[in-house]
Amino acid sequence: MSAKALARTDAAAAILLLIWAGMVLGFAFMVAPLLFSILPSRDLAGLVAGRVVARLDLAAWVVFGAAIVLVQGARWMMEFQEAEAFGPLRLWGAAALLALLMCFTSAFIVSPRLHTLRDRMGSVEAVAKDQPDRIAYAKAHGISRQLMGLRLLLALALAASVAALPRPKPE
């Protein structure tokens, strides 16, 4: 693989990360507020928003996984060796793996908890705010938002830093 091909795979990884980040920003600042302002009930808006978040979670798995394969896989195929033990390439990979860990947490721990609580309560609007299930739902919802925000920041940081990753010197 040539240095030019490596630059292309790095650019493809950055583009994928930026597309996903744009989808999250579009949902957070355009779609979600619109859902909660137009739909007749907050429960229905929350249900639709939850489905969108599930699809964003699935897209995050694909994007972060593909970015790792594009960036690390291309260098592995070139048999590229980083000089430092904890250089930028390893730190980039660790950050991408952290994003995948957040995807796992969101998809298999937090989202199922939200669904269980919502099913148990029926209507979130109808339950008093001091009821234990409603409090647990609010906490899980906050964790879900924080995980999405952290993954958004990681996606932007990974996309921005991919250009600074080491490449083999031309021979």
Residue pairs with C-beta under 8 A, 6 or more apart in sequence:
1 74
1 77
1 78
3 167
3 168
3 170
5 74
6 74
6 75
6 78
6 167
6 168
7 167
9 70
9 71
9 73
9 74
10 70
10 71
10 74
10 162
10 163
10 165
11 162
12 70
13 66
13 67
13 70
13 71
13 158
13 159
13 162
14 158
14 159
14 160
14 162
14 163
15 159
16 63
16 66
16 67
16 70
17 63
17 64
17 67
17 155
17 156
17 158
17 159
17 162
18 155
18 156
18 159
19 63
20 56
20 59
20 60
20 63
20 155
21 152
21 155
21 156
21 159
23 56
23 59
24 56
24 148
24 151
24 152
24 155
25 152
27 49
27 52
27 53
27 56
28 148
31 49
31 52
32 49
32 52
35 45
35 48
35 49
36 42
36 45
36 49
39 45
39 48
41 123
41 125
42 124
42 125
43 123
43 124
43 125
46 118
46 124
50 111
50 114
50 115
50 118
53 111
53 144
53 148
54 107
54 111
56 148
57 103
57 106
57 107
57 111
58 107
60 99
60 103
60 106
60 151
61 100
61 103
61 107
63 155
64 96
64 99
64 100
64 103
64 151
64 155
65 100
67 96
67 158
68 93
68 96
68 97
68 100
71 89
71 92
71 93
71 96
71 162
71 165
72 89
72 93
75 89
78 168
80 166
80 167
80 168
82 88
82 89
82 90
82 166
83 166
84 90
87 166
88 161
88 164
88 165
88 166
89 165
89 166
92 158
92 161
92 162
92 165
95 154
95 157
95 158
96 154
96 158
98 154
99 151
99 154
99 155
99 158
102 147
102 150
102 151
102 154
103 151
105 147
106 144
106 147
106 148
106 151
110 140
110 143
110 144
110 147
111 144
113 136
113 140
114 137
114 140
114 141
114 144
117 133
117 136
117 137
117 140
118 124
118 137
120 133
121 127
121 131
121 133
121 134
121 137
124 134
124 137
127 133
127 134
128 134
129 135
